[in-house]
Amino acid sequence: MGVKLGGLVEARRVSIGDLAGRRIAIDGHNILYQFLSSIRSRQGDPLRDREGRVTSHLSGLIYRNSKLIEAGIKLAYVFDGRPHRFKAGVVRERSRVRREARVKYESAIKEGRVEDAKRYAQATATVNVDIIGDAKRLLTLMGVPWVQAPEEGESQSAYMAAKGDVWASGSQDFDSLLFGAPVLVRNLSITGRRKLPRKNVYVKVEPEIIELGKFLRELELTREQLVDVGILVGTDYNPKGIKGIGPKTALKLIKKHGSIEEAIPFIKNPEFPHPLEEIRKLFVEPATVKDYSLEWSPPDKAGLVGFLCGERDFDRFRVLKAVERMEKGFSRGTERTTLDQWFRPGD
């Protein structure tokens, strides 16, 4: 779900070339869901190998990321750990949506409604242990480091960015800002043309960045107050938020009263599923792993061909082209990352 702050955020569009030399920590689960939802057959089925194993996520990781790596971007993937108990409701709701989508998909297939089938199929995407294991194996062969978070991948990415080990957190969700990421990069792996749902219309999708410091200055908020705005609107830890309060109303309340506690007397039916201070603490002091390693290396050509072509039925020519892109990008990234010391959030 993620916190819905879109109405308050003014992102700055950039090109892939603008990000050359940058280290960006990617929200692994977020990206895997994107790949599993979008990379599918004409009828909406995920891509599979000869043994029936899903390969859509592997296709996205190797082909889309190779282009980013070729551009000189140094990616690091961060994977979610065990979801916090406050997210139980969100987890159940996602499972329910997937089950209903599966029923609708199968019905559409039987009735020959191909477009409906494709739409429903996208909502059935599931990231399981095997898919994550495959993803980690492939990333290692690609020379891309990955980190296993204890809980939220976005909070781990934000921690790494705040430390300066990476420049930005890469995710579609705005939660990264609440977790304290100094820079959020969106649309990184879905750049290009995208078809609008149920319309024969394509729109251009470009990377965009939001700088936390600039965002807070424009809104005249502290980060803790931004967290309070998010809680009023609704987060994964309190998904319903406060009924009738959207981003703009939440912003007005916090700017006028300073905190949720001070604003409560002016809110109708202020109910929270968990203690307010505990929800807030999950953003301000999230669980993160401090001992991690970020080392980039050239792609393992033989290992990639063996895994993707030998085991998962990928086209050898396309895989080798992707390897060539990554080899170029690794050299370019190595040369240009020395520029990072001159750039800080707000450039």
FITOR-441433 format. One record per atom (N, C-alpha, C): residue in three letters; x, y, z. Coordinates in steps of 0.1 Angstrom, whole numbers, plus 5000, padded with zeros to 4 digits. Each point is the difference from the previous one (the first is absolute). Layout:
REM residues N
ALAXYZ ...
END
This chain:
REM residues 347
MET500849885000 MET499250125000 MET500950125000 GLY500750025011 GLY500950125001 GLY499150125004 VAL500750105005 VAL499350125004 VAL499750094988 LYS498850065000 LYS499550074988 LYS500350155002 LEU501250044996 LEU500450155002 LEU500150064986 GLY499649944990 GLY500250054986 GLY499550144998 GLY498950045007 GLY499450134998 GLY500950115006 LEU501049965008 LEU500850105007 LEU501450014993 VAL500449894993 VAL501449994995 VAL500150064986 GLU501050084998 GLU500350054987 GLU501449944996 ALA499949904991 ALA501349934997 ALA500750084988 ARG501349974999 ARG500850064990 ARG500349894990 ARG499650014987 ARG500349904990 ARG501450014996 VAL500649894998 VAL501449994996 VAL500149894989 SER501249994993 SER500249904991 SER500949895006 ILE500049884994 ILE500949905005 ILE501450045000 GLY500450084990 GLY501450054999 GLY500350095012 ASP499150075005 ASP500250095012 ASP500449925012 LEU499749875000 LEU500349925012 LEU501349924999 ALA500750024989 ALA501349934998 ALA500950035012 GLY500649895005 GLY500950015011 GLY499450005014 ARG498650005000 ARG499350005013 ARG499949855005 ARG500049995013 ARG499749875007 ARG498550015005 ILE499249914996 ILE498650005003 ILE499649875006 ALA499450005012 ALA499549885006 ALA498549984996 ILE499849884994 ILE498749974994 ILE499249925010 ASP498750035001 ASP499149935008 ASP499749874992 GLY500649895004 GLY500049874993 GLY498649954998 HIS499249995010 HIS498649944999 HIS499250094991 ASN500150135001 ASN499250094992 ASN500349984985 ILE501349984997 ILE500449984986 ILE499649874995 LEU500149895008 LEU499649874996 LEU498549994997 TYR499250075008 TYR498650004997 TYR499750074987 GLN500850114997 GLN499850074987 GLN500349904988 PHE501149935001 PHE500449914990 PHE499049894998 LEU499649945011 LEU499149895000 LEU498650044994 SER499650135003 SER498750054995 SER500150044985 SER501150054996 SER500050064986 SER500649914990 ILE500949915003 ILE500749924990 ILE499349874999 ARG499049994991 ARG499149894999 ARG499749974985 SER499449884998 SER499649964986 SER498850084996 ARG499649984988 ARG498950074994 ARG498749975008 GLN499849895006 GLN498949975007 GLN500150035015 GLY501150065004 GLY500250045013 GLY500849915009 ASP500449884995 ASP500749915009 ASP501450055002 PRO500749975011 PRO501450035002 PRO500849914991 LEU501250054996 LEU500949924992 LEU500549885009 ARG500249894993 ARG500549885007 ARG501049924992 ASP500849925007 ASP501049924993 ASP499349864997 ARG500849914995 ARG499549874996 ARG499449925011 GLU500450035012 GLU499649935012 GLU498850075007 GLY499650114994 GLY498850075006 GLY500450105010 ARG501350035002 ARG500450105010 ARG499950144994 VAL499450095008 VAL499850144996 VAL501450064997 THR500150084989 THR501250064997 THR499950154996 SER498750055002 SER499850154997 SER500950095008 HIS500249975013 HIS500850085008 HIS501550004996 LEU500549884995 LEU501349994995 LEU500250084988 SER499049994991 SER500150084988 SER500150155003 GLY499250055009 GLY500150145004 GLY501350045006 LEU500549915009 LEU501350035006 LEU501250014991 ILE500049904990 ILE501250004991 ILE499950104989 TYR498850014994 TYR499950094988 TYR499850155003 ARG499150035010 ARG499850145003 ARG501250065008 ASN500549925010 ASN501150055008 ASN501350014992 SER500249924990 SER501250014992 SER500150134993 LYS498850064996 LYS500050134994 LYS500450115010 LEU499549985012 LEU500350105011 LEU501550005003 ILE500549875001 ILE501449985003 ILE500950064989 GLU499549974988 GLU500850064988 GLU500150155001 ALA499050065005 ALA499950155001 ALA501050055012 GLY500649915007 GLY500950045011 GLY499450005014 ILE498749965001 ILE499450005013 ILE500449875008 LYS500350025012 LYS500449895009 LYS498949965009 LEU499349894997 LEU498949965007 LEU500349915012 ALA499350015010 ALA500149905012 ALA498549975003 TYR499749875002 TYR498749965003 TYR499849975015 VAL498950045005 VAL499749985014 VAL498649925001 PHE500049895007 PHE498849915001 PHE499450015014 ASP498750004999 ASP499250005013 ASP500349885008 GLY499950025013 GLY500149895010 GLY498549975004 ARG499949955013 ARG498749965005 ARG499250135002 PRO498750004995 PRO499250125002 PRO499750035015 HIS500050125004 HIS499650035014 HIS498649965002 ARG499749975012 ARG498649955004 ARG499050114997 PHE500350135000 PHE499150104997 PHE499549994985 LYS500849934991 LYS499649994986 LYS499149884997 ALA499649935010 ALA499249884998 ALA498850024992 GLY499350115002 GLY498850044993 GLY500350024985 VAL501150074997 VAL500450034986 VAL500449864993 VAL500749925007 VAL500349874994 VAL498849924997 ARG499049995009 ARG498849934998 ARG499250064988 GLU500050134999 GLU499250064989 GLU500749974987 ARG501350014999 ARG500749964988 ARG499749864995 SER500049915010 SER499749864997 SER498649994994 ARG499050075006 ARG498649994996 ARG499950064986 VAL500750114997 VAL499950064986 VAL500649904990 ARG501149935003 ARG500649914991 ARG499049884998 ARG499449955010 ARG499149894998 ARG498850044991 GLU499450115003 GLU498950054991 GLU500450024986 ALA501250054998 ALA500550034987 ALA500249864992 ARG500549905007 ARG500249874994 ARG498749944995 VAL498950015008 VAL498749964996 VAL499550074988 LYS500250135000 LYS499550084988 LYS500949974988 TYR501249985002 TYR500949964989 TYR499649874993 GLU499849905008 GLU499649874995 GLU498650014993 SER499150085005 SER498750024993 SER500250074987 ALA500850105000 ALA500350074987 ALA500649924989 ILE500949915005 ILE500749914990 ILE498949904994 LYS499249955008 LYS498949904995 LYS499150074991 GLU499750135002 GLU499150074992 GLU500650074988 GLY501449994999 GLY500750064988 GLY500250155001 ARG499850065012 ARG500250145002 ARG501550035003 VAL500850004989 VAL501550015002 VAL500450125007 GLU499550124996 GLU500450125007 GLU499750005015 ASP498849965003 ASP499749995014 ASP500949905007 ALA500349894994 ALA500949905006 ALA501350055003 LYS500650084990 LYS501350065002 LYS500050105012 ARG498950075002 ARG499950105011 ARG499949935013 TYR499249905001 TYR499849925012 TYR501349935004 ALA500749954989 ALA501249925003 ALA501150085007 GLN500050134996 GLN501150085007 GLN499850015015 ALA498749995004 ALA499750025015 ALA500349875007 THR500349894993 THR500349875007 THR501449985003 ALA500950094997 ALA501449985002 ALA500449985014 THR500849905003 THR500449965013 THR501549995001 VAL500650065010 VAL501549985002 VAL500149905012 ASN500649884996 ASN500249905010 ASN501549975003 VAL500349915008 VAL501349975004 VAL500949964988 ASP499449924991 ASP500849954988 ASP500350124991 ILE499150094998 ILE500250124991 ILE501150095006 ILE499950025013 ILE501050085007 ILE501449934999 GLY500049875002 GLY501349934999 GLY500650014986 ASP499149984990 ASP500550024986 ASP500650144998 ALA499250105005 ALA500550144998 ALA501350025006 LYS500249955012 LYS501350035007 LYS501149924993 ARG499849884995 ARG501049934992 ARG500450084988 LEU499050054993 LEU500250074987 LEU500850135003 LEU499650075010 LEU500750135003 LEU501449975003 THR500349905008 THR501449965003 THR500849984987 LEU499449924991 LEU500749974987 LEU500250134992 MET499150105002 MET500150124992 MET501050105006 GLY500549965012 GLY500950095007 GLY499350115008 VAL498749995002 VAL499250105007 VAL499849955015 PRO500550085009 PRO499849975015 PRO498650005004 TRP499649925010 TRP498750005006 TRP500149995015 VAL499050065007 VAL500050005014 VAL498649945005 GLN500149925010 GLN498849955006 GLN499650085012 ALA498850074999 ALA499650085011 ALA499349925011 PRO500050045012 PRO499349925011 PRO498550024999 GLU499650124995 GLU498550024998 GLU499850074987 GLU499850135000 GLU499750074987 GLU501250034992 GLY499949964987 GLY501150034991 GLY500250154998 GLU498950085000 GLU500150144998 GLU500750075012 SER499849955012 SER500650065012 SER501549974999 GLN500449884996 GLN501449974998 GLN500750084990 SER499350024988 SER500550084990 SER500250155004 ALA499150055008 ALA500150135005 ALA501150025009 TYR500249905009 TYR501250005009 TYR501350004993 MET500149924989 MET501250004992 MET500350134993 ALA498950064996 ALA500150134993 ALA500450115010 ALA499450005012 ALA500350105010 ALA501449995004 LYS500649885000 LYS501449985004 LYS500950044989 GLY499550014988 GLY500950044989 GLY500649884992 ASP499649885003 ASP500549884993 ASP499349994986 VAL498850064999 VAL499450014987 VAL499550154999 TRP499750044988 TRP499650144998 TRP498550025003 ALA499249894996 ALA498650015000 ALA499349875002 SER498750015004 SER499249885001 SER499149994988 GLY500049894993 GLY499249984988 GLY498749925003 SER498850074999 SER498849935003 SER498850084994 GLN498949944998 GLN498850074995 GLN499350065011 ASP500249955012 ASP499250055012 ASP500750125006 PHE499250095007 PHE500550115007 PHE500549975014 ASP499849885004 ASP500349965014 ASP501550035003 SER500849994989 SER501550025002 SER500350145006 LEU499150104997 LEU500250135005 LEU499750005015 LEU499049935004 LEU499649995014 LEU501149935008 PHE500749914993 PHE501149925007 PHE501350085000 GLY500050124993 GLY501150095001 GLY501049994988 ALA499649944989 ALA500950004989 ALA500250144995 PRO501350054998 PRO500250134996 PRO499650034986 VAL500049894991 VAL499650024987 VAL499249874996 LEU498850024994 LEU499249894995 LEU500050014985 VAL500349894993 VAL499949984985 VAL498949914997 ARG499150054992 ARG498849924995 ARG500149974985 ASN499349904996 ASN499949974986 ASN501349954994 LEU500949955008 LEU501349974995 LEU500049884991 SER499349895003 SER499949884993 SER498849994990 ILE499250105000 ILE498850004991 ILE500150114990 THR501250064998 THR500250114991 THR499649964986 GLY499450084992 GLY499649974986 GLY498650034998 ARG499449934990 ARG498550024997 ARG499249905008 ARG498950055005 ARG499149915008 ARG498650024995 LYS499349894998 LYS498650014996 LYS499150025012 LEU499050104998 LEU499150035011 LEU499049885001 PRO499649975012 PRO499049895002 PRO498750024992 ARG499649904993 ARG498850004992 ARG499950114990 LYS501150054996 LYS500050104989 LYS501149974990 ASN499850034988 ASN501049994990 ASN500950124999 VAL500450045012 VAL500850135001 VAL501349975007 TYR501150054995 TYR501349985006 TYR500550135006 VAL500750005011 VAL500550125006 VAL501549975002 LYS500850115000 LYS501449995003 LYS500350005015 VAL500849915004 VAL500349985014 VAL501550035001 GLU500450105008 GLU501350045003 GLU500449995014 PRO501349985003 PRO500450015014 PRO499750135006 GLU499750005013 GLU499850135007 GLU500649995014 ILE500550115005 ILE500650005014 ILE499350105009 ILE499949965012 ILE499550095011 ILE501050015011 GLU500550125003 GLU501050025010 GLU499350045013 LEU500249925010 LEU499350015013 LEU500250145006 GLY501250055000 GLY500350135006 GLY499250114994 LYS500050004986 LYS499350104993 LYS498549995002 PHE499549875000 PHE498649985002 PHE499550055014 LEU500849975010 LEU499750055014 LEU500050155001 ARG501050064993 ARG500150155001 ARG498750064993 GLU499649944989 GLU498950064992 GLU498749985008 LEU499949895007 LEU498849985008 LEU500150065014 GLU501250055004 GLU500250065013 GLU499749905011 LEU500549884999 LEU499849895009 LEU501449945004 THR500049935012 THR501149925004 THR499749864994 ARG501049915000 ARG499849874996 ARG498949935009 GLU500150025013 GLU499149945009 GLU498550054997 GLN499950124996 GLN498750054997 GLN499549944987 LEU500949984990 LEU499649934988 LEU499549865003 VAL500749935009 VAL499549875005 VAL498650015005 ASP499750115008 ASP498650015005 ASP499050034989 VAL500450074990 VAL499150024988 VAL499749874994 GLY501149924998 GLY499849864994 GLY499049925008 ILE500250005013 ILE499149925009 ILE498650044999 LEU499750134999 LEU498750054999 LEU499349954986 VAL500950004990 VAL499549964987 VAL499849854999 GLY500949925007 GLY500049864999 GLY501349944995 THR500649915008 THR501249934996 THR499849855001 ASP501049924996 ASP499849865001 ASP499849955015 TYR500350085009 TYR499949975014 TYR498650045006 ASN499350094993 ASN498750045003 ASN499350044987 PRO499749904992 PRO499650024986 PRO498750094998 LYS499150005009 LYS498850084998 LYS500250155003 GLY501150035007 GLY500250145004 GLY498850065008 ILE499750124998 ILE498950065007 ILE499050044989 LYS498849955001 LYS498950014990 LYS499850154997 GLY500050034987 GLY499750144996 GLY501250094999 ILE501249955004 ILE501250085000 ILE500949954989 GLY500250094990 GLY501049984990 GLY501350075002 PRO500949994991 PRO501350075002 PRO500050155003 LYS499250074993 LYS500050155002 LYS499450035013 THR498949935004 THR499450035014 THR501049965011 ALA500649894998 ALA501049955010 ALA501150105001 LEU500550064989 LEU501150105000 LEU499550125008 LYS498850054998 LYS499550125007 LYS499949975015 LEU499549885003 LEU499949975015 LEU501350005007 ILE501049944994 ILE501349995006 ILE500850135000 LYS499850084990 LYS500750134999 LYS499450095011 LYS498749995002 LYS499350095009 LYS500249965015 HIS500049865002 HIS500049965014 HIS501449935004 GLY500849974990 GLY501449955004 GLY500149855001 SER499049935004 SER500049855001 SER498649955000 ILE500049864998 ILE498649945001 ILE499450025013 GLU500849985011 GLU499450015014 GLU499350145002 GLU500750104995 GLU499450145001 GLU498850024991 ALA500049934989 ALA498950014990 ALA498849925003 ILE500149905009 ILE498949905003 ILE498750075004 PRO500150115008 PRO498750065004 PRO499250064988 PHE500750024989 PHE499450064989 PHE499749904989 ILE500149875003 ILE499849894990 ILE498849925004 LYS499149984991 LYS498849925003 LYS500349855000 ASN499749935011 ASN500249865001 ASN501449964997 PRO501050055008 PRO501449964997 PRO500349865006 GLU500049904992 GLU500349875005 GLU501249944993 PHE500949935008 PHE501249944994 PHE500049855004 PRO500449914992 PRO500049865003 PRO501049965010 HIS501050085001 HIS501249975009 HIS500450135007 PRO500749995012 PRO500450125006 PRO500850104991 LEU499650125000 LEU500550104991 LEU501550015001 GLU500650005012 GLU501450025001 GLU500749884994 GLU499549885001 GLU500649884994 GLU500050014985 ILE498950044994 ILE500050024986 ILE501050104995 ARG500150115007 ARG501050104997 ARG501449955001 LYS500349925011 LYS501349955002 LYS500549914989 LEU499149934993 LEU500349914989 LEU500650074989 PHE499750134998 PHE500650084990 PHE501250085004 VAL500050055013 VAL501150085005 VAL501149925004 GLU499749885006 GLU501149915005 GLU499749864995 PRO500149984987 PRO499649874994 PRO501149895002 ALA499649884999 ALA501049895002 ALA500949994987 THR501350015002 THR500949994988 THR501249915004 VAL500649954990 VAL501349925002 VAL501150104998 LYS501050015009 LYS501150094999 LYS501249944993 ASP500149875001 ASP501249934994 ASP499649944987 TYR500350074989 TYR499849964987 TYR501150034991 SER500149944988 SER501150034991 SER499450044986 LEU500650104994 LEU499650054987 LEU501349994991 GLU500149894993 GLU501149994990 GLU499549974987 TRP500450084990 TRP499649984986 TRP501149934993 SER499749914991 SER501049934992 SER499549974986 PRO500949974991 PRO499649974986 PRO499149885000 PRO499149994990 PRO499149894999 PRO500749874997 ASP499549895006 ASP500649874998 ASP499349944987 LYS500750024988 LYS499449964988 LYS499649854999 ALA501049915004 ALA499749865000 ALA498949965009 GLY500050065012 GLY499049975010 GLY498650044995 LEU499950124994 LEU498750054995 LEU499549914989 VAL500949974990 VAL499549914989 VAL499649865005 GLY500749955010 GLY499749875006 GLY498650005007 PHE499850115008 PHE498850015007 PHE498850034991 LEU500150114993 LEU498850054992 LEU499849914987 CYS501049974993 CYS499949924988 CYS499949855002 GLY500949955008 GLY500149865003 GLY498849955009 GLU499650085010 GLU499049955009 GLU498650064997 ARG500050124995 ARG498750075000 ARG499550044985 ASP500749944990 ASP499650014986 ASP500050144994 PHE500950095005 PHE500150134994 PHE500849994987 ASP499750104992 ASP500750014987 ASP501550045002 ARG500949924995 ARG501450025003 ARG500550144994 PHE499650034988 PHE500450134994 PHE499650125008 ARG498750005005 ARG499550115008 ARG500850015013 VAL500249895006 VAL500750005013 VAL501450064998 LEU500749954990 LEU501450054997 LEU500050154997 LYS499050054993 LYS499950144998 LYS499850085013 ALA499249945009 ALA499850065013 ALA501350005008 VAL500849904999 VAL501349995007 VAL500950104995 GLU500050024986 GLU500850104994 GLU499750145005 ARG498750035002 ARG499650135005 ARG500550025014 MET499949895008 MET500450025014 MET501550015001 GLU500849944992 GLU501450015000 GLU500450154997 LYS499350054990 LYS500350144997 LYS499650105011 GLY498949975006 GLY499550085011 GLY500949995013 PHE500549885002 PHE500949985012 PHE501250094999 SER500650004988 SER501250084997 SER499650155002 ARG498950044994 ARG499650145000 ARG499750045014 GLY499349915008 GLY499650045014 GLY501250015008 THR501049914998 THR501250015008 THR500850134998 GLU499950054987 GLU500750124997 GLU499350125006 ARG498750005001 ARG499250125003 ARG499550015014 THR500149895008 THR499550015014 THR500950105008 THR501250034996 THR500850095007 THR499450145000 LEU499150034991 LEU499350125000 LEU499050025011 ASP499649895006 ASP498950005010 ASP500450105012 GLN501350015003 GLN500450095011 GLN499650144997 TRP499850044988 TRP499650144997 TRP498550025000 PHE499249895001 PHE498650024999 PHE499449965014 ARG499150085004 ARG499349975012 ARG498550034997 PRO499049955008 PRO498650034998 PRO499850154999 GLY499350044990 GLY499750144998 GLY500850064988 ASP500849914994 ASP500850054988 ASP499050044989 
END
